[in-house]
Amino acid sequence: MKRTLVILALGGLFCPQAVNAQEWPDSTTQVEHIQQLKLNIAPGQYSGITPIGDGVYAVVHDKSKVGGIHIFTIGFKKSGNISSVQAFEACPPIPVDIKDKDNEGIVFVPETGTLWVSAEADQTIQEYLVDGSPTGRELKIPSEYRKAARNRGFEALAYGDGLFWTTTEAPLDGEECHRILSFSLSTLAPEFEYYYTSDHPEIPDTKGPRAFANGISAMTWLGNGRLAILEREVYVPDDGLFAMSGAFTRNRIYVVEPKREIDLEKQLLTEFYTGPFNFANFEGMCLGPKIGDRQSLLLIADSQDHYMGLADEWVRVILYTP
């Protein structure tokens, strides 16, 4: 079937009304937050995660200067709880003369056995071997996406059924909604573009917090034409001694079905908060193993190298009935 790319004009985009369904896809769906686990690993800035197979996951570190790819092994119990996590150093060694790429999202492509990493610093999505070596291939990014504000660019990346999916963490300058963009594995060129309206933050940035972030931090292809989108808000009030006492993150996972309509209707899969004692800035999300008749989602947090000595490395497991 021939696909047609929907090209959207810059400026003055009409955003669809957000649809915040309380359950997805119907009343029989069950969602369970079964575990948030603090990892006993070296401090880092782990921003993306993807399964490779047999309990092995590739994790991307956003302050590494090339691919920033680490390998984790994660074991699960029959209950769905994580039983063990082991993290290995990134490879190959990082050249000191390469600038920080701010790597954020990562996906494994089974058809080629390679990894793809999205980077905010230069708005690229590039291919790497599993050992971290770049192949030289990259997606053909439309020019307007390269104008995204720093730290507001390609944070999320998903892959499934021959298509890559990405969007910028915040809408492009002058626009009010996100563009969800897909790329073909065979041509590396853009195919479809959609509108997506994110929720308003609970606490506006105008409050002048020490740390604030709000936007789309991760996406995961669920199969059957469905895409999960993680909207994440991070708020740390100030930089004083008790800064973390009022800190929180709000996390909402929505499901969309990209079809012919360019305005995506989103349905709420689940919502949860963290902080201050389990404060976790979740930036990576992927499918975990099947647990009986339920599917697991695995989330990983970016601690900003143990920010202020109070943030930690966390993973979270969510189970839902497909």
C-alpha positions as CSV (number, residue, x, y, z in Angstrom):
1,M,0.0,0.0,0.0
2,K,1.4,3.4,-1.0
3,R,1.7,5.8,1.9
4,T,1.3,9.6,1.6
5,L,3.2,12.0,3.8
6,V,1.0,14.6,5.4
7,I,2.9,17.9,5.3
8,L,1.8,20.5,7.9
9,A,2.4,24.2,7.5
10,L,4.5,26.0,10.1
11,G,2.6,28.4,12.4
12,G,-1.0,28.6,13.6
13,L,-1.5,24.9,13.8
14,F,-5.0,23.8,15.0
15,C,-4.7,21.4,17.9
16,P,-7.4,18.8,18.5
17,Q,-9.2,18.8,21.9
18,A,-7.5,16.4,24.3
19,V,-9.5,13.4,25.1
20,N,-8.7,12.1,28.6
21,A,-10.4,8.8,28.8
22,Q,-10.2,7.2,32.2
23,E,-9.7,3.7,30.9
24,W,-8.2,2.1,27.9
25,P,-9.4,0.5,25.7
26,D,-12.5,-0.5,27.7
27,S,-13.7,-1.3,31.2
28,T,-12.1,-4.8,31.1
29,T,-8.6,-3.3,30.9
30,Q,-6.6,-3.7,34.1
31,V,-3.5,-1.6,34.9
32,E,-1.3,-2.4,37.9
33,H,1.7,-0.5,39.2
34,I,3.5,-3.4,40.7
35,Q,7.0,-2.1,41.4
36,Q,9.2,1.0,41.5
37,L,12.7,-0.2,42.2
38,K,15.8,1.7,43.1
39,L,18.8,0.4,41.1
40,N,22.1,-0.2,42.8
41,I,24.2,1.0,39.8
42,A,26.6,3.8,39.0
43,P,24.9,7.3,38.9
44,G,24.0,8.3,35.3
45,Q,21.6,10.0,33.1
46,Y,19.7,7.1,31.6
47,S,17.1,8.4,29.1
48,G,16.0,5.6,27.0
49,I,15.6,1.8,27.0
50,T,14.8,-0.9,24.5
51,P,14.6,-4.7,24.6
52,I,17.1,-6.6,22.5
53,G,15.9,-10.1,23.6
54,D,16.4,-12.8,26.2
55,G,16.3,-10.3,29.1
56,V,18.9,-8.0,27.6
57,Y,18.1,-4.3,27.2
58,A,20.0,-1.4,25.5
59,V,20.0,1.8,27.6
60,V,21.1,5.2,26.3
61,H,23.0,7.7,28.5
62,D,22.2,11.3,27.6
63,K,25.6,12.8,28.5
64,S,27.6,10.4,26.4
65,K,29.3,11.9,23.4
66,V,28.5,9.3,20.8
67,G,25.8,6.6,21.0
68,G,26.0,6.4,24.8
69,I,24.8,2.8,24.7
70,H,24.9,0.7,27.8
71,I,23.8,-2.9,28.1
72,F,21.5,-4.0,31.0
73,T,20.3,-7.5,31.9
74,I,17.0,-7.5,33.7
75,G,15.4,-10.5,35.3
76,F,11.7,-10.7,36.2
77,K,9.8,-12.9,38.6
78,K,6.5,-14.7,37.8
79,S,4.7,-11.9,39.7
80,G,6.1,-9.3,37.3
81,N,8.5,-7.8,39.9
82,I,12.1,-7.3,38.8
83,S,14.4,-9.9,40.4
84,S,17.8,-8.6,39.2
85,V,19.5,-5.8,37.2
86,Q,23.0,-5.7,36.0
87,A,24.4,-2.7,34.1
88,F,27.5,-2.7,31.9
89,E,29.7,0.2,30.8
90,A,29.1,1.8,27.4
91,C,31.2,0.8,24.5
92,P,33.2,1.6,22.5
93,P,35.3,4.1,24.5
94,I,34.1,7.7,24.0
95,P,36.5,10.0,22.0
96,V,37.2,13.1,24.0
97,D,36.9,15.4,21.0
98,I,33.3,14.7,20.2
99,K,30.7,17.1,21.5
100,D,27.8,16.0,23.7
101,K,24.9,14.8,21.5
102,D,22.3,14.7,24.4
103,N,21.1,11.2,23.4
104,E,17.5,10.6,24.6
105,G,15.7,7.8,22.9
106,I,16.7,4.3,21.7
107,V,15.1,1.5,19.8
108,F,16.2,-1.9,18.6
109,V,15.2,-2.9,15.0
110,P,15.0,-6.7,14.8
111,E,15.0,-6.7,10.9
112,T,18.6,-5.3,10.9
113,G,19.8,-6.2,14.4
114,T,20.8,-2.5,15.0
115,L,20.0,0.3,17.4
116,W,18.8,3.7,16.6
117,V,19.3,6.7,18.9
118,S,17.6,10.1,18.9
119,A,19.7,13.1,20.0
120,E,18.5,16.5,21.1
121,A,21.7,18.5,20.6
122,D,21.8,18.1,16.9
123,Q,18.2,16.8,16.2
124,T,19.4,13.6,14.6
125,I,18.3,9.9,14.7
126,Q,21.2,7.7,13.9
127,E,21.9,4.0,13.6
128,Y,24.4,2.1,15.7
129,L,25.6,-1.5,16.0
130,V,24.8,-3.2,19.3
131,D,28.4,-2.7,20.3
132,G,27.9,1.1,20.1
133,S,29.7,1.7,16.8
134,P,27.9,4.1,14.4
135,T,27.0,2.8,11.0
136,G,26.7,6.2,9.3
137,R,23.0,5.9,8.5
138,E,20.4,8.3,9.9
139,L,16.8,9.2,9.3
140,K,16.0,12.0,6.9
141,I,14.8,14.7,9.3
142,P,12.7,17.5,7.8
143,S,14.4,20.9,8.1
144,E,11.8,22.5,10.4
145,Y,12.5,19.9,13.1
146,R,16.1,20.9,13.3
147,K,15.0,24.3,14.6
148,A,13.6,22.8,17.8
149,A,14.8,24.6,21.0
150,R,17.7,22.9,22.8
151,N,16.5,20.5,25.5
152,R,13.0,20.5,23.8
153,G,13.9,18.3,20.7
154,F,13.8,14.6,20.0
155,E,13.3,13.0,23.4
156,A,11.1,10.1,22.4
157,L,11.6,7.3,19.9
158,A,9.6,4.2,19.1
159,Y,9.8,1.5,16.4
160,G,7.4,-1.2,15.2
161,D,6.0,-2.7,12.0
162,G,8.6,-1.1,9.7
163,L,8.1,2.5,11.0
164,F,10.0,4.7,13.4
165,W,8.0,7.2,15.5
166,T,9.2,10.3,17.2
167,T,8.3,13.8,18.3
168,T,9.9,16.8,20.0
169,E,9.6,17.0,23.8
170,A,7.8,20.4,23.4
171,P,5.9,21.7,20.4
172,L,8.0,23.5,17.8
173,D,8.4,27.3,18.3
174,G,5.2,29.1,17.5
175,E,3.1,26.0,17.6
176,E,0.7,24.7,20.3
177,C,0.6,21.0,19.7
178,H,3.1,18.2,19.0
179,R,3.8,16.7,15.7
180,I,4.0,12.9,15.8
181,L,6.2,11.9,12.9
182,S,6.8,8.4,11.4
183,F,9.7,7.3,9.2
184,S,10.0,4.3,6.9
185,L,12.7,1.7,7.8
186,S,13.2,0.9,4.1
187,T,13.7,4.5,2.8
188,L,14.6,6.3,6.2
189,A,12.3,9.1,4.9
190,P,9.3,10.6,6.7
191,E,5.9,9.1,5.9
192,F,3.1,10.4,8.1
193,E,2.7,13.4,10.4
194,Y,0.0,13.9,13.0
195,Y,-1.2,16.4,15.6
196,Y,-1.1,15.6,19.3
197,T,-2.3,17.8,22.2
198,S,-0.5,17.3,25.5
199,D,-2.0,18.2,28.9
200,H,-1.3,21.5,30.6
201,P,1.2,21.3,33.5
202,E,-0.1,21.3,37.0
203,I,2.4,24.0,38.0
204,P,3.3,26.5,35.3
205,D,6.9,27.3,34.6
206,T,6.2,30.9,35.5
207,K,6.5,29.9,39.2
208,G,10.2,30.1,38.9
209,P,11.2,26.6,40.1
210,R,14.7,25.3,40.4
211,A,14.0,22.6,37.9
212,F,11.0,22.2,35.6
213,A,10.2,20.1,32.6
214,N,7.0,19.2,30.9
215,G,6.4,17.4,27.7
216,I,6.6,14.0,25.9
217,S,9.6,12.1,27.2
218,A,9.1,8.6,25.7
219,M,7.0,6.6,23.3
220,T,6.6,2.8,22.8
221,W,5.0,0.9,19.9
222,L,2.5,-1.5,21.5
223,G,1.6,-3.4,18.3
224,N,-1.9,-3.7,16.7
225,G,-1.6,-0.1,15.4
226,R,-1.2,1.4,18.9
227,L,1.4,3.8,20.2
228,A,1.9,4.6,23.9
229,I,3.0,8.2,24.7
230,L,4.5,9.2,28.1
231,E,3.7,12.8,29.2
232,R,6.0,13.7,32.0
233,E,6.0,16.8,34.3
234,V,9.0,17.4,36.7
235,Y,8.9,20.1,39.4
236,V,11.5,21.0,42.0
237,P,10.6,24.1,43.9
238,D,14.0,25.7,44.7
239,D,17.7,24.9,45.4
240,G,17.5,25.2,49.1
241,L,18.1,22.6,51.8
242,F,14.4,21.4,51.6
243,A,14.1,21.7,47.8
244,M,13.0,18.1,47.4
245,S,10.3,18.3,50.1
246,G,7.9,19.8,47.5
247,A,9.3,18.0,44.4
248,F,7.2,15.7,42.3
249,T,6.8,14.2,38.9
250,R,3.5,13.5,37.2
251,N,3.4,10.7,34.7
252,R,0.6,10.0,32.3
253,I,0.7,7.2,29.7
254,Y,-1.7,7.7,26.8
255,V,-2.5,5.4,23.9
256,V,-3.2,6.7,20.4
257,E,-4.0,4.9,17.1
258,P,-2.3,6.7,14.2
259,K,-4.6,6.2,11.2
260,R,-5.7,8.4,8.4
261,E,-7.0,11.2,10.7
262,I,-4.1,13.6,11.4
263,D,-5.7,14.7,14.7
264,L,-4.8,12.0,17.2
265,E,-7.4,11.1,19.9
266,K,-5.6,10.0,23.0
267,Q,-6.9,7.6,25.7
268,L,-5.5,7.4,29.2
269,L,-3.9,4.1,30.0
270,T,-2.6,5.1,33.5
271,E,-1.3,7.9,35.6
272,F,1.0,8.0,38.6
273,Y,3.1,10.5,40.7
274,T,6.5,10.3,42.3
275,G,8.2,12.4,45.0
276,P,9.6,13.4,47.2
277,F,10.8,10.1,48.6
278,N,10.6,8.1,45.4
279,F,11.2,11.1,43.1
280,A,11.9,9.7,39.6
281,N,12.2,11.6,36.3
282,F,11.1,8.9,33.9
283,E,12.5,9.5,30.4
284,G,12.6,5.9,28.9
285,M,9.9,3.4,28.3
286,C,9.7,0.1,26.5
287,L,7.8,-3.2,26.4
288,G,8.9,-5.8,29.0
289,P,8.1,-9.5,29.0
290,K,4.6,-11.0,29.0
291,I,3.5,-11.9,32.5
292,G,0.8,-14.5,32.1
293,D,-2.0,-12.8,30.1
294,R,-0.7,-9.3,30.9
295,Q,1.9,-7.2,29.1
296,S,4.6,-5.3,31.1
297,L,5.8,-1.8,30.5
298,L,9.2,-0.9,31.8
299,L,10.2,2.7,32.6
300,I,13.6,4.0,33.5
301,A,14.5,7.3,35.2
302,D,17.1,9.9,34.5
303,S,18.6,10.9,37.9
304,Q,20.8,13.7,36.5
305,D,23.8,11.9,38.1
306,H,22.0,11.8,41.5
307,Y,20.7,15.4,41.3
308,M,21.5,17.3,44.5
309,G,22.3,13.9,46.1
310,L,18.6,13.2,46.3
311,A,17.5,11.7,43.0
312,D,18.2,8.1,42.4
313,E,18.3,5.5,39.6
314,W,14.8,4.0,39.4
315,V,12.9,1.6,37.2
316,R,9.2,1.0,37.3
317,V,7.1,-1.9,36.1
318,I,3.5,-1.5,35.0
319,L,1.2,-4.4,33.9
320,Y,-1.8,-4.0,31.7
321,T,-4.2,-6.3,29.9
322,P,-3.8,-5.8,26.1
